[in-house]
């Protein structure tokens, strides 16, 4: 059955998600005319409008307040090059539908790995059990939502062969060795993913999304005077095979080699509290982890976030503006609709230093009496959606990077983070910094590596005293974990000065 669906994709030639099509002429359940784009998705999942309405009716049969169906077909591929050869390749096809029923703020959820009517009815009955008052559900007229298109695509990944991909993986490997004679080992990974989403809910909303994703990663190992270091570089975008270019290969190779070379001369600063300059781009991981999660409305609705009583209050300097977006063209974190069928929006979490909005899904938006922000996300059809980030970044400030550096007598500049731990409730965090620089007397001096930065997210936000006008989005391969689910995200930040954090270094 999966092969038949994949053949359908190739032969039908889907219109792009943002293609202009005529709206349905009628919204009557009995005499429904479906637009071509949505009909293609119905055919792809081998369901009819009547199937959808019947399954939702079952999900609502015990008195639920709301129900939705989330159909997903995801095709994933990867090539891995090690020791100069492509020696690993794998593919995965995932297919199924999740059924969710809401009763107040409680969720009933079940899924099936096929779309046979009988099996969909079974999981809908399971999801319905979150409620306990049998009721008659009046089927709603179907209303189509034709989504915008935030993913420009020239060549679909499913139309691209492994033979097309291998030369680019090999070229990146060769480039790494050409750039520096100290390179002794390299690993290159090219991943691609295509997702087809069909969404329907008890309000009659019917929509869809097409979600491509390309990612390229290289890891380089270098040796100098018997000392071995490693570094990596990555990029990921929602685009097709045109993602892989000679320019991308050059950029990744140069970044990985440059980052690795810095480490050979790196040391550690003195340990203790000191000013920390967060470099533009990759330092946005601290913004995402230590601050962004605390803005997610489920934590605030339950009173576990430190921001739960601070809506409309000042939490940062007046030049601080933090945005949560899902509409950037071709960005890894963008969506045409969220996983609850909602419009995807750009919102200001922090506006002029004031807490302006939480990150909402349907449940939290209903709780707070606001519109969903388009942040209902799930890992797959096997999971119920949660309020999750997409693209989280801080906007430009009024300062210059060199001005910020000059304001530090002794501190550190960091821009290359790896892992970390965050306590969402209190906002306490520890991050591991792969590389950066010591700042002495207003100048970057010795490279530094392998240090920890420890602090509190809300306090660090309040302690940002300067922000440059060099905002940068990090288009790496970031994944966000929450509630056992992983989703792709991106983040960004301008160069900022945090007046005080604890830095682990030399005692």
N, C-alpha and C positions, 0 to 999 in steps of 0.2 A: 504493500500500500504506500509506503514512504517513497519508493522509487517512482510510482505513478504520480505522486504529488510533485516530486522534483522535476519529472518530465513535463508536467503541467506548467511549472514555473518557466521552463525554458521555451516552451512552445507558445504560451499565451502572451508572454512579454508584458508584465505588469506595467501600467502607467506609474509614473513616479508618485510618491505619496502626496505631493502638492499639485498634481495635475489638475487643470480646470475641467470639471465635468458638470453635466447638468444635474441639479438636485432632483430627488425623487419627485415624480409628478403627484403621487398620492401617498399619504401616510396611513391609510387604512390597512388593518391587519388582514382583511379579507380580499383586498384588491391592491396588493402592494407592487409598486414598480421600483426596482432597486437600481441604483446607478452602477455603471460598469465596473468601477474600481472595487466597490464593496461586493458585488456579485462574484468577482474573481476570487476574493478571499473566502466567501461562503463556499464556492466550489472547491477551493483548495482544501478546506477543512471538511468538505463533504457534509455540510449541514445546510438546512433551510431556515428561513425566518420562523416557520412553524416549530421546528425543532427547538430553536432558541427560546421561544415563548413558552413552550411546554416545560422545558427544563427549569426556567426561572419560576414558573408557576409551582413546580414541585418544591423548589428551594424556599418559596414563600408560604408553603402550605400549612406550616405550624405557627403562623403569626409573626414571622420575621418582619422587620421594618424595611429591609432593603436586601437585594441580592444581585450578584453579578457573575458573569462567565468570562473567563480569561483563557482564550485559545492561544497556543504558542507552538510554532514549528521552528526550531533553531538548528542550523547546520554549522558546525565548527570544524576547522582544519588547522593543523600546525606542521611546520617543517623545522627541524632542529639540525644545525650543523655543528659538529665537534671534530677536532683533530683534522680539519681541512676537508671533511666530507659530510654531506647530508646523510646521516645515519639513523635518523628517526623521523617518522611521519605518521600522523594519526588523524582520524576524523571521528566526529560524533554527530549523531542525529537525535534530537530530542523532540518529542511530539506529545501533546496532550492538552487537557483543559482542566482548569481549576474552578470550583464553584464555591462562592462565598455567600454566607447569609449573616446579616447583622441584626442584632437585637440590642438596642441601646448602644453601649460601648463594648458589647461582647460579640465575638466572632465565631461562627461555625464554618469550618473549611474542610473540603475534601477534593480529591482530584482523581482523574483517570488518564491512563496513557494511550487512550484512543478516543475517538469521537462517535462511537456507536451509540445510537439513541438510548438503548437499554442501559448501557453502562453510565451514560451521563445522568440518567434518571436515578440510578442507585446512589451516585455520589451527591446528587442534589438532595436526596432524602436524608443522607447523613448530615450534610451542612444545615438542613432545615431544623435539626434537633436542638440547635442553640435556643430555639423558642419552644414554647409548650402549650400554645393556645391555638388549636386548629382553626384556620380561617379561610374564607374564600378569597382568592386573589383575582382581581379583575385585570386581565391582560391589557397592557398599554399599547397604544399605537406606536409603531416603530418610527423613530426619528433618526435620520442619518447625520453623522458628523464627519465631514470631509476635512481631514487635518491639514495643517500647513506642511511645508516640506523644508526641514532644516538640514537635509543631507543631499548635497549635490553628488551625483554618481555618474561616471562615464562608462565603467565596465564593472558589472556585478561580479562578486567573488564566485558565485556558483557557476558563472560562465568562464572561469579561469582555471586552467589545468595546472597540475603540479609541475609540468614541464615549463610553464610560463614563469613559475615562481622561483625555481631552483637557481637560475642564473643570478638573480638579485641577492639571494642569500650568500652565494659563493662570492659575489662581487664585494659585499660588505666584509666578509672574512679576509679577502685579499687586501682590501684597503687598509684594514687594521695593521696587517703585517708590513705593508708598504710605508706607513706613516712613521714607524719607529722600530729600530733594530732590537730594542729591548723587549718587544712583544714575543712571548714564548707560547702563548695559548690563547685561543679565542673560542667563544660560543656565540652563535647567532640563531635567533628564533624569529620566525615569521608566523604570526597567527592571523586567521581571518574568521569572521563570524557573520552569518546572515540570519536575522530573526524575522518571522512573519507573525504578527499579532492580530487577533480578531477579538473585539470586546463588545459585550452586550449586557445591559442591566435591567432591573425591574422597572425603571422609569422609561424604558423603550429606547434608550440611547444605543445606537449601533455605530461602531467606528473601527478603525484598524491602524496599524503602523507597520512600516518596513524599516528594519534596523540593521544596517551594515556596520561592521567594526573591523578595522585593520590595525594591527600592532606589530611593531618591529623592535627587537631588543638585541643588544650586543653586550657581552661581558668580555673584558680583556684582562689577561694576566701578563705582567711585565716583571723583568728581573734586572736589577742593577747592583753590581758589586756584592752579589750573593743575597741581596734583599729582594723579597718578592712582594708585590702589591697587586691589587685588582680594583677595577672600577667598571661601571656600566653606563649605558645610555639607552634611552628608549623614547618612542613616540607612538601615539595611538590616536586615530581619528575615525569618525563615522563617515567613511567614504569607501569607494570601491578599489579595484586593483590599481587605479591611477595613483593611489597613495604611495606606491613603491617607485621611487625615482632615484636618479643618480645624485640629485641634490640631497635627498634624505640620507642616502648612504654616506655621502661625504660628511654631512652634519653629525650623524651618530658616531662615525668612526673618529672624527676629530674631537668630539666631546669626551668620548670614553678614554682616548689616549691622553688628552690634556688633563682630565681628572685624575688619571692614574699617575702621571708624572708629578703632579703636585704632592702626592703622598710620600715620595721618596725623601723629600727634604722637610717633612712635617714633624712637629713636636707637639707638646701639650702646654697649655697655659697654667698659671697658678690656679688652684682650686679656690672657690669661694663665690660670694655674691659680686656681681659686676654688671655693667651695661652690656647688652647683647644687641648687635645689629643683625637683623634678619634680611638676607639678600633677596632681591626680587625673584619671583617665580616659585622655585621649589620649596621655599620656606612656607609657602601657603599650606603645607601639610600641617603645620602647627595651628594655623587658623582653622583648618578643617577639623582636626581632631580635638584640640583643647578648647575650642570655642564653638565651632559649628554644631557639634552634636548637642551641646547644651541649649541650642536654639530650637531643636526639634520638639514639636509640640506635645508628643506623647510623654516625654520626660517632664515637661512643664505642667501638662494636664494632671499628672500623677504627683506633682510636687517634689520630684526628685532632682530637678535642675535648679542650680543656684539663681537662674533667671526667672523662675516661676512667678515671682512677685515684683518684677521690674519692668513690665511693659509700660512704655511711655516715659521711662525714667532715664536719666543720663548714666551711661555705663562706659563712656570713652570720651576722649577729647573731641571738640566740635568739628575737627577736620577728618574724623574717621567715618567712613561709609563702607558698609559690608553688604555685598550683593549675593543673592542666591538666584542663579539663572539656569534655564534649560533651553534657551533659544539661540545660542551661538551657532552659526552655520558650521556644520561638519564637526563640531566639538564632540569629544568622547562622552561627555556628560549630558549632551542634548537629547531631547525626546520630542517627537511630534505630538504625542499625547502621553500622559503618565499612565501607570498601570491600573488606574481606576477610571480611565477614559476622560480625565479632566484636561482642560486647557493648560498648557505649560506656560508659565509666566516668569518674568524677571521681577524679583521683589527685593526691596531693601530691608535686610534684617536690622541693620543699624543705619540710621540716617542722621547726619550731623551730630554723631555721638550719642543719640537717643535710641533705645531699643524700640524698633518700629514694627516688627512682625516676627512671628514664629514660623517654622517650617511645618506645613499642614498636609495631612491626608484627609480623607472624608470624615473619619471619626472625630479627629481633633477639631476640624473646621466646624462640625456640627456642635461640638461641645462649647466652642468659643463664640459661636454665632457669626462666623465669617465665611468667606468663599474659600474653597480649597486652593492651594497655591500651585498645584501641579507637581507635588512632591511625593505622591503615593507611589512607591516603588517596591518591586519584588524581585527575587533572584530568578524565579522561573514560575511556571504554572503550578508547581508543587508548593508554592509559598503564598501566604496571605500578605498583602501590601502593608508597608509601614511608612511613616514620614521619614524620608531620606534626602540627603543632599544630592545635587547634580553637578553644578559648577559654582563653587563658592570662592569669592575673591574680595579683596579690599580695593577700593578705587584709589586713584592718585591722590596724594597729599600735596601740600604747598611747598615742600622742601626739595633739596637736591641731594643726591647720594653723597657727593664729596662734602657737602655741608654737614651731613649726618656723621660721617666718619670723623671729621674735624672736631666734633663735639665730644669725642670719647678720648679720655686720657689713657685709660687701660681697660680693655674689654676684648670681646671677640666678635668676629664677623662670621656668620654661618649661612650656608646656602645649599648644603647637600646632606639631607637627612636620610636615614634608613628607617628603622623601626622605632616603636615607642609604646608607652602604656598611658592610658588616661582613665581617671575616675570621673565618669560623666556627671555624677551628682555634685560633687564638690568642685570638679574641674581641675584637680591636681594632675600633673603630667610629668613624665620622664621621657625625653627623646634622645636617641642616639644620633650623633652628628658624625657623618663619614668624613667630611673635610670642611675647612674654612680658613680663617686667618686670625692671627693675633692683631689687635689694634693697640698701638702705643703712641702716645703723644699726637693723636689725631691722624695717624697713618697706619695702613695695613703693613705688617712686617712679616713675621714668620708664619708659614703655613702650619695649620694644626689639623689633627685627625683624631678619630676614635674617642670623642668626649661625650659626656652626658650633659643635657640641659634640663634642669628641674625647676618647676614653678607651678603656678596656678593660672588656668586659662583666663577667667574673668579678671583676675588681678593683673595679669600680663597685658590684657586688652586695655585696662585702665591706665597702665604704666607706659603705653606707647606715647612718647613725647614728640616724635617727629616721624613724618612719612613723606617719601619722595614722590615725584611725578614720573615714575618709571614702572608703573604697574605692568606685570607680566603674568600670563597664564602658563602654567606648567602642563604641557600636553604629553605627559608620560603615561605610564600604564597603571595608574592608581586604581585600587579597588578599595571599597569601603565595606567594612564588616559591621553588622548589627543584627542581633537576634538570630544568629546562626546563618544569616544570609549575606552574600557578597554581590555588590553591584558596581559597575564602572563609574568613576567620577573623575573630575579634574578640579584644580584649585589654583589660586594665584594670589599674589600680594606685591605691592611695591616695596622698595627698601624701607624698612622701618627701624626705629630705635626703641627698644624696651629698656627702660632706665635701670632695671635690676632683675636678674634671674640668677639662680645658683648654677654654677658651671663646675662640672667634675673634671679635675685636671691633676696637676702635680701638687701634693700636699706640701 
